[in-house]
Structure formats: C-alpha cells, structure tokens
Amino acid sequence: MSDADLDVHRSTAEATRALREDVREGLSAPQKWLPSKWFYDAAGSVLFERITELPEYYPTRAEREVLRREAAQVATITGARTLVELGSGSSEKTRLLLDALSAHGTLAEFVPLDVSESALAGAAAAIATAYPQLTVRGVVGDFTEHLGLLPGVPPRLVAFLGGTIGNFLPTDRAKFLHSVRDVLGVGEWLLLGTDLVKDEQTLVQAYDDAAGVTAEFNRNVLRVVNTLLGADFDPAAFDHVSYWDAHNEWIEMRLRARTDARVRIPGAGMEVTFAAGEYVRTEISAKFRPEGVRAELTEAGFAVEQWWTDAQGRFGMSLSRAID
C-alpha cells in the first residue's frame, strides 16, 4: 500500500480541552508548570527535528549508533509482526528498525502514535511510500491515555525512543510502564531508550544550544497556548533556562519572565501574573542509571533481555519481554 490510515482518538477540540485543563492546573500552581507534550504542534515538531541535528544534542546520535549496530538483533530476538512507535517522528531511527524487521521477514504492520495529527500524517505517509509492503496505520492520541486502543498483529514490538521516558515524573513513569505492560500480551516486547547520567556541562549544553533552537522550541509551548486558547503571551518576553537538578538527576527546561507581566488566557477563563524572574517549568528530562532502568522495568512486569549502550556510554537501550 502507499497510503497511511489514521485513527484519530484526539481531535483538535479534545486537545484544546486537555490543554485548557493543564493550563488551569499548571499556571495556577505555586510553582508554575506546563506539560512538555504541548511543544509538539507542527512547528514544534519541525523545531525538535532541528534539535536532533545540533552538535550539542548527543542523544539522537548516540541512540542511532546503538540501533545501527543492534537493530538486526532486535529483529531476530523479537520476530515482531507489528512495530508500534510511541511519540513517532520521521527520524532515521524508525527506519533502521523498519529495515531490520523487514529484512528479517516478519514485519507486516507499522503503527506510529503521536499527539500531533499534522506531524503524524506527514510522517506516516512518508513511511507508507518508502515501505509499500507494510500496512501503516497511524494513531493520533496521547500515549498516556490511548495505549489500549493500539492496533496491531502480535507479536508486537513497542518502541519508545529518544529518552522520552525521562519526561515523566517518577510516579507517572511507573504508571506509564505498567500501562504499556497491560496492553501487551506475555512474550511481546518493549524497546526503550534511556539517556544516562553524565557530567553536568554536557547535559546542560544539550538543552541550551548555541544557535538558540532549543530556546525557540521551549517558547513554542507559549505559542501553542496562544493559538488554541487565545492567550496573549509574548514568547520573546521569556528567557530559556536549562537547569541540572543533581538531587533528582534530571534536566529542567524553564521559561523565565524577564519583567513583571500579566497574561490573559480567554480559552481557560483566567489571567496569570508573572513577577520578573519567575519561571514556568516546561519539561523535565530524567537521566538514568542502568540498574535503575532494570529495576523500574522489572517492577512493571518486564524481563530485561538485552542492554546496549553507544561506544561512549552516553545512552542506554533496553529490550524487554512482557512476563506474567
């Protein structure tokens, strides 16, 4: 086939309602926050693809190195008929898996899931054109809500790449891993990318590049709120901050108000005030240790069958089997 089908489980109206709830909760909290998933409209997805090519942003290169070396082994071990990718992009990493599974002779279906319908439609169509032998069925939804609706013929391999698992707070991460296990049958697979703890300078620079691409990506969450909720944020009035929290071992991305400001958000029925220097946390990106990854996967009902890293030990990838 050359066309990709889309299952839309989150319409624009539903996304707007979800954003409204997040904005009301996050921007009324004593320490303001917004969820990182709202970076990713079409413009945000393009900005993130640019980030993955930056010299400071090592995770994509490190993970790609592992996949180039190990994708054939993933295919041999799993024999997957369906590849499910959570938070799908158009990256080369996806194609490395598709190539290996196709060469192995088992793959019949690709199921990418993404919250952005526009970004997913383009990526899924490109994959359908490049791999005409596959059924490509995109799912527009939130992987914290719609995992139970994922199609696919078993055995399935769920790929959650890019270190995105680090965007969850620890309690939410545990809940998410359990939810992935709940939708898989015994013997199905999870391929998980996890960025590893390393020196502070490398980590901070990865989220604060010299060209300012990450800063624009960070500010894009304000543009999304403006677009969907009619807010009057001035993104240029907020500085991008990359902060290493050594206690929690995660990077925080923040937007810090340059001056006192009052922002109207009609779609959420609220006004928000900012003091000069006050910040909004827009993302956490947890960094992991191998023993911690193994413990969290085991607790969620997986057996870790393989553990790989890039040559420099910057990024870890685990292949885990769902067990009773």
Secondary structure, DSSP 4 states (H G I P E B T S, - for coil): ----EEEESS-HHHHHHHHHHHHHHHTTSSS-B--GGGG-SHHHHHHHHHHTTSTT-HHHHHHHHHHHHHHHHHHHHH--SEEEEET--S-HHHHHHHHHHHHHT---EEEEEES-HHHHHHHHHHHHHH-TTSEEEEEES-TTT-GGG---PSSEEEEE-TTGGGGS-HHHHHHHHHHHHHHSPTT-EEEEEEEBP--HHHHHHHTS-TT-HHHHHHHHHHHHHHHHH-----GGGEEEEEEEETTTTEEEEEEEESS-EEEEEGGGTEEEEE-TT-EEEEEEEE-B-HHHHHHHHHHHTEEEEEEEE-TTS-EEEEEEEE--
